[in-house]
């Protein structure tokens, strides 16, 4: 019987459609309470496509952030010589997991179909995969916040009292951002190139050139890279109030200040 944390698939022939449905189910289970997916009647020559490394590659082609500890185990079915493969999905502490690209496939008549779209979040409702509603998202964000607080509590307990006393007297001041496009929890780097540029009356590309010439990309005092879900390229650079103060000081001395002229 299929449930919220258990799904049976009667076969697996390594088709694009089967993979996309499998990816969607893994995403939904990781966003809910975890579970097990059982692929029945898998022919022996298809087992090579279901080892943990290949499953991991397929899943994280479409899902971000990563779902850790995906595991697959196989067993022989009596009689017909085929196999049953179980895929175990954890109740992920990194939820919500989001589709980062469209899941598109072509059928036997060369027609295009979508199993899911970029930006969608799937969860398990009973025995089905469904787009997350507001209650689901609230549950996931509360779970993520609880995990973060638990980790912070553990860090405090493991920190020597002397260090805590020192940081309480001279700790780093952080500021929440009033930028509507801000990434969650980027309090130390609250400014984007656009918002920083607005504060010094300069366009975003001027900020980018200035940051490059001044070497800020390798200096965490002034800026931080926000990587893509797969971590292979930056999707945004964010700036600290120290960066703003330095630009304001430079422009007060020389309103035509432009380090890019020396690039």
C-alpha positions as CSV (number, residue, x, y, z in Angstrom):
1,X,0.0,0.0,0.0
2,X,1.3,3.5,-0.9
3,X,1.4,6.1,1.9
4,X,2.9,9.5,2.6
5,X,6.3,7.9,3.2
6,X,6.1,4.9,0.8
7,X,5.6,4.6,-2.9
8,X,5.6,1.6,-5.3
9,X,6.5,1.9,-9.0
10,X,5.7,-1.2,-11.0
11,X,8.7,-1.0,-13.3
12,X,11.8,1.0,-14.3
13,X,13.1,1.1,-17.9
14,X,15.4,4.1,-17.6
15,X,13.2,6.4,-19.7
16,X,13.2,10.2,-19.3
17,X,9.6,10.2,-18.0
18,X,10.4,7.6,-15.3
19,X,13.4,9.5,-14.2
20,X,11.5,12.8,-13.9
21,X,8.7,11.1,-11.9
22,X,11.3,9.5,-9.6
23,X,13.0,12.9,-9.1
24,X,9.7,14.5,-8.3
25,X,8.8,11.8,-5.7
26,X,12.3,12.1,-4.1
27,X,11.8,15.9,-3.8
28,X,8.3,15.5,-2.3
29,X,9.5,13.0,0.3
30,X,12.5,15.0,1.3
31,X,10.2,18.0,1.8
32,X,7.8,16.0,4.0
33,X,8.9,13.3,6.3
34,X,11.3,11.2,4.1
35,X,10.3,7.7,3.0
36,X,11.0,4.8,0.7
37,X,10.5,4.4,-3.0
38,X,10.3,0.8,-4.3
39,X,10.9,0.1,-8.0
40,X,9.6,-3.3,-8.8
41,X,10.5,-5.6,-11.7
42,X,13.7,-3.9,-12.7
43,X,15.6,-5.9,-15.3
44,X,19.2,-6.7,-14.5
45,X,20.7,-4.6,-17.3
46,X,18.9,-1.5,-15.8
47,X,20.5,-1.8,-12.3
48,X,23.6,0.1,-13.4
49,X,21.4,3.2,-13.7
50,X,20.2,2.9,-10.2
51,X,23.4,3.0,-8.1
52,X,23.5,5.8,-5.5
53,X,25.9,8.0,-7.5
54,X,23.8,8.0,-10.7
55,X,20.6,8.7,-8.6
56,X,22.4,11.6,-6.9
57,X,23.5,13.0,-10.3
58,X,19.9,12.8,-11.7
59,X,18.3,14.3,-8.6
60,X,20.6,17.3,-8.3
61,X,20.4,18.1,-11.9
62,X,16.8,19.2,-11.1
63,X,16.7,19.9,-7.4
64,X,18.4,22.4,-5.1
65,X,19.7,22.5,-2.4
66,X,21.2,19.1,-2.2
67,X,19.4,16.2,-0.6
68,X,22.0,14.3,1.4
69,X,22.3,10.5,2.0
70,X,20.2,9.1,-0.8
71,X,20.6,5.4,-0.6
72,X,19.6,2.5,-2.9
73,X,19.5,-1.2,-2.1
74,X,18.5,-4.1,-4.5
75,X,17.2,-7.6,-3.9
76,X,16.3,-10.5,-6.2
77,X,12.7,-11.2,-6.9
78,X,11.8,-14.9,-7.0
79,X,10.6,-16.4,-10.2
80,X,11.1,-13.9,-13.1
81,X,14.8,-13.0,-12.4
82,X,14.1,-9.3,-12.1
83,X,15.0,-7.0,-9.2
84,X,13.3,-4.8,-6.7
85,X,15.2,-1.6,-5.8
86,X,14.5,0.5,-2.7
87,X,15.5,4.1,-2.6
88,X,15.6,5.6,0.9
89,X,15.0,9.4,1.2
90,X,15.8,11.2,4.4
91,X,13.5,13.8,6.1
92,X,15.8,16.5,4.9
93,X,16.9,19.3,7.3
94,X,17.7,21.4,4.3
95,X,14.1,21.7,3.1
96,X,12.5,23.3,1.2
97,X,14.0,21.7,-1.9
98,X,13.1,23.4,-5.1
99,X,13.0,22.4,-8.8
100,X,15.8,24.4,-10.4
101,X,15.0,23.6,-14.0
102,X,12.0,22.3,-16.0
103,X,11.5,18.5,-16.1
104,X,10.7,18.0,-19.8
105,X,10.5,14.8,-21.9
106,X,9.4,13.7,-25.3
107,X,6.9,10.8,-25.9
108,X,7.0,8.2,-28.6
109,X,5.1,10.5,-30.9
110,X,7.7,13.3,-30.5
111,X,5.3,15.4,-28.4
112,X,6.8,17.5,-25.5
113,X,5.5,17.2,-22.0
114,X,6.5,18.7,-18.6
115,X,6.5,16.7,-15.4
116,X,7.4,19.8,-13.4
117,X,8.6,23.3,-13.8
118,X,11.5,25.4,-12.4
119,X,10.6,27.0,-9.1
120,X,8.0,24.4,-8.0
121,X,8.2,22.9,-4.6
122,X,6.6,19.4,-4.1
123,X,5.5,17.6,-1.0
124,X,3.6,14.4,-0.2
125,X,-0.1,14.6,0.5
126,X,-1.2,11.1,1.5
127,X,0.2,8.9,-1.3
128,X,0.6,11.6,-4.0
129,X,3.1,14.3,-5.0
130,X,1.5,17.7,-4.8
131,X,2.7,21.3,-5.1
132,X,3.3,22.8,-1.7
133,X,0.6,25.1,-0.3
134,X,1.1,27.9,2.3
135,X,0.8,25.4,5.3
136,X,3.4,23.2,3.8
137,X,5.8,26.1,3.3
138,X,5.2,27.4,6.8
139,X,6.0,23.9,8.2
140,X,9.2,23.7,6.2
141,X,10.5,27.1,7.2
142,X,9.6,26.5,10.9
143,X,11.6,23.2,10.6
144,X,14.6,25.0,9.0
145,X,14.5,27.7,11.7
146,X,14.3,25.1,14.5
147,X,17.4,23.3,13.0
148,X,19.3,26.6,12.8
149,X,18.5,27.5,16.4
150,X,19.5,24.0,17.6
151,X,22.8,24.3,15.9
152,X,23.4,27.8,17.3
153,X,22.6,26.5,20.8
154,X,25.1,23.7,20.4
155,X,27.8,26.2,19.2
156,X,27.2,28.4,22.2
157,X,27.4,25.4,24.6
158,X,30.7,24.4,23.0
159,X,32.2,27.9,23.1
160,X,34.5,28.7,26.1
161,X,33.0,31.3,28.5
162,X,36.0,33.5,28.0
163,X,35.4,33.8,24.3
164,X,31.7,34.5,24.9
165,X,32.6,37.3,27.3
166,X,35.1,38.8,24.8
167,X,32.6,38.7,21.9
168,X,29.8,40.2,24.1
169,X,32.0,43.3,24.6
170,X,33.4,43.7,21.1
171,X,31.2,41.6,18.8
172,X,30.4,42.2,15.1
173,X,27.4,44.5,14.6
174,X,25.0,43.2,11.9
175,X,22.2,45.0,10.2
176,X,19.0,43.6,8.6
177,X,18.4,44.7,5.0
178,X,15.6,46.9,3.8
179,X,16.3,45.7,0.2
180,X,13.2,43.7,-1.1
181,X,15.5,41.5,-3.2
182,X,17.6,40.5,-0.2
183,X,18.5,36.8,0.3
184,X,17.4,35.4,3.6
185,X,19.8,35.8,6.5
186,X,22.4,37.8,4.6
187,X,22.5,40.3,7.4
188,X,26.3,40.9,7.3
189,X,26.1,41.8,3.6
190,X,22.7,43.7,3.4
191,X,23.4,45.6,0.1
192,X,23.1,44.6,-3.5
193,X,25.0,46.4,-6.3
194,X,21.7,48.2,-7.0
195,X,21.0,49.3,-3.5
196,X,24.6,50.2,-2.8
197,X,24.7,52.2,-6.0
198,X,21.6,54.1,-5.1
199,X,23.1,55.2,-1.8
200,X,26.1,56.7,-3.6
201,X,24.3,57.9,-6.7
202,X,26.1,55.5,-9.0
203,X,24.8,52.7,-11.3
204,X,25.3,49.0,-10.4
205,X,28.0,48.4,-13.1
206,X,30.1,51.2,-11.5
207,X,29.8,49.4,-8.1
208,X,30.9,46.1,-9.8
209,X,33.9,47.7,-11.5
210,X,34.9,49.4,-8.3
211,X,34.7,46.2,-6.3
212,X,36.9,44.4,-8.8
213,X,39.6,47.0,-8.9
214,X,39.7,47.4,-5.1
215,X,40.0,43.6,-4.7
216,X,36.8,43.3,-2.7
217,X,35.9,39.9,-4.2
218,X,38.7,38.3,-2.1
219,X,38.0,40.4,1.0
220,X,35.0,39.3,3.1
221,X,35.1,42.6,5.0
222,X,33.4,44.2,2.0
223,X,31.5,41.7,-0.1
224,X,30.3,38.1,-0.3
225,X,29.4,35.8,-3.2
226,X,25.9,34.2,-3.3
227,X,26.5,31.0,-5.3
228,X,24.0,29.2,-7.5
229,X,22.1,26.1,-6.1
230,X,24.8,23.8,-7.5
231,X,27.6,26.2,-6.4
232,X,29.2,26.5,-9.9
233,X,28.7,30.2,-10.5
234,X,27.7,33.3,-8.5
235,X,24.1,34.5,-8.9
236,X,24.7,37.7,-6.9
237,X,27.4,39.7,-5.1
238,X,26.4,41.4,-1.8
239,X,28.1,44.2,0.0
240,X,28.6,45.2,3.6
241,X,28.1,48.6,5.3
242,X,31.9,48.9,5.5
243,X,31.9,48.9,1.7
244,X,29.3,51.7,1.7
245,X,31.3,53.7,4.2
246,X,34.5,53.4,2.1
247,X,32.8,54.5,-1.1
248,X,31.1,57.5,0.7
249,X,34.5,58.6,2.1
250,X,36.2,58.3,-1.3
251,X,33.4,60.2,-3.1
252,X,33.4,63.0,-0.4
253,X,37.1,63.6,-1.2
254,X,36.7,63.2,-4.9
255,X,33.2,63.2,-6.4
256,X,34.6,62.0,-9.7
257,X,36.3,59.0,-8.0
258,X,36.3,56.0,-10.3
259,X,38.9,53.3,-9.6
260,X,38.0,51.6,-12.9
261,X,40.1,54.1,-14.7
262,X,43.1,52.4,-13.2
263,X,42.0,48.9,-14.3
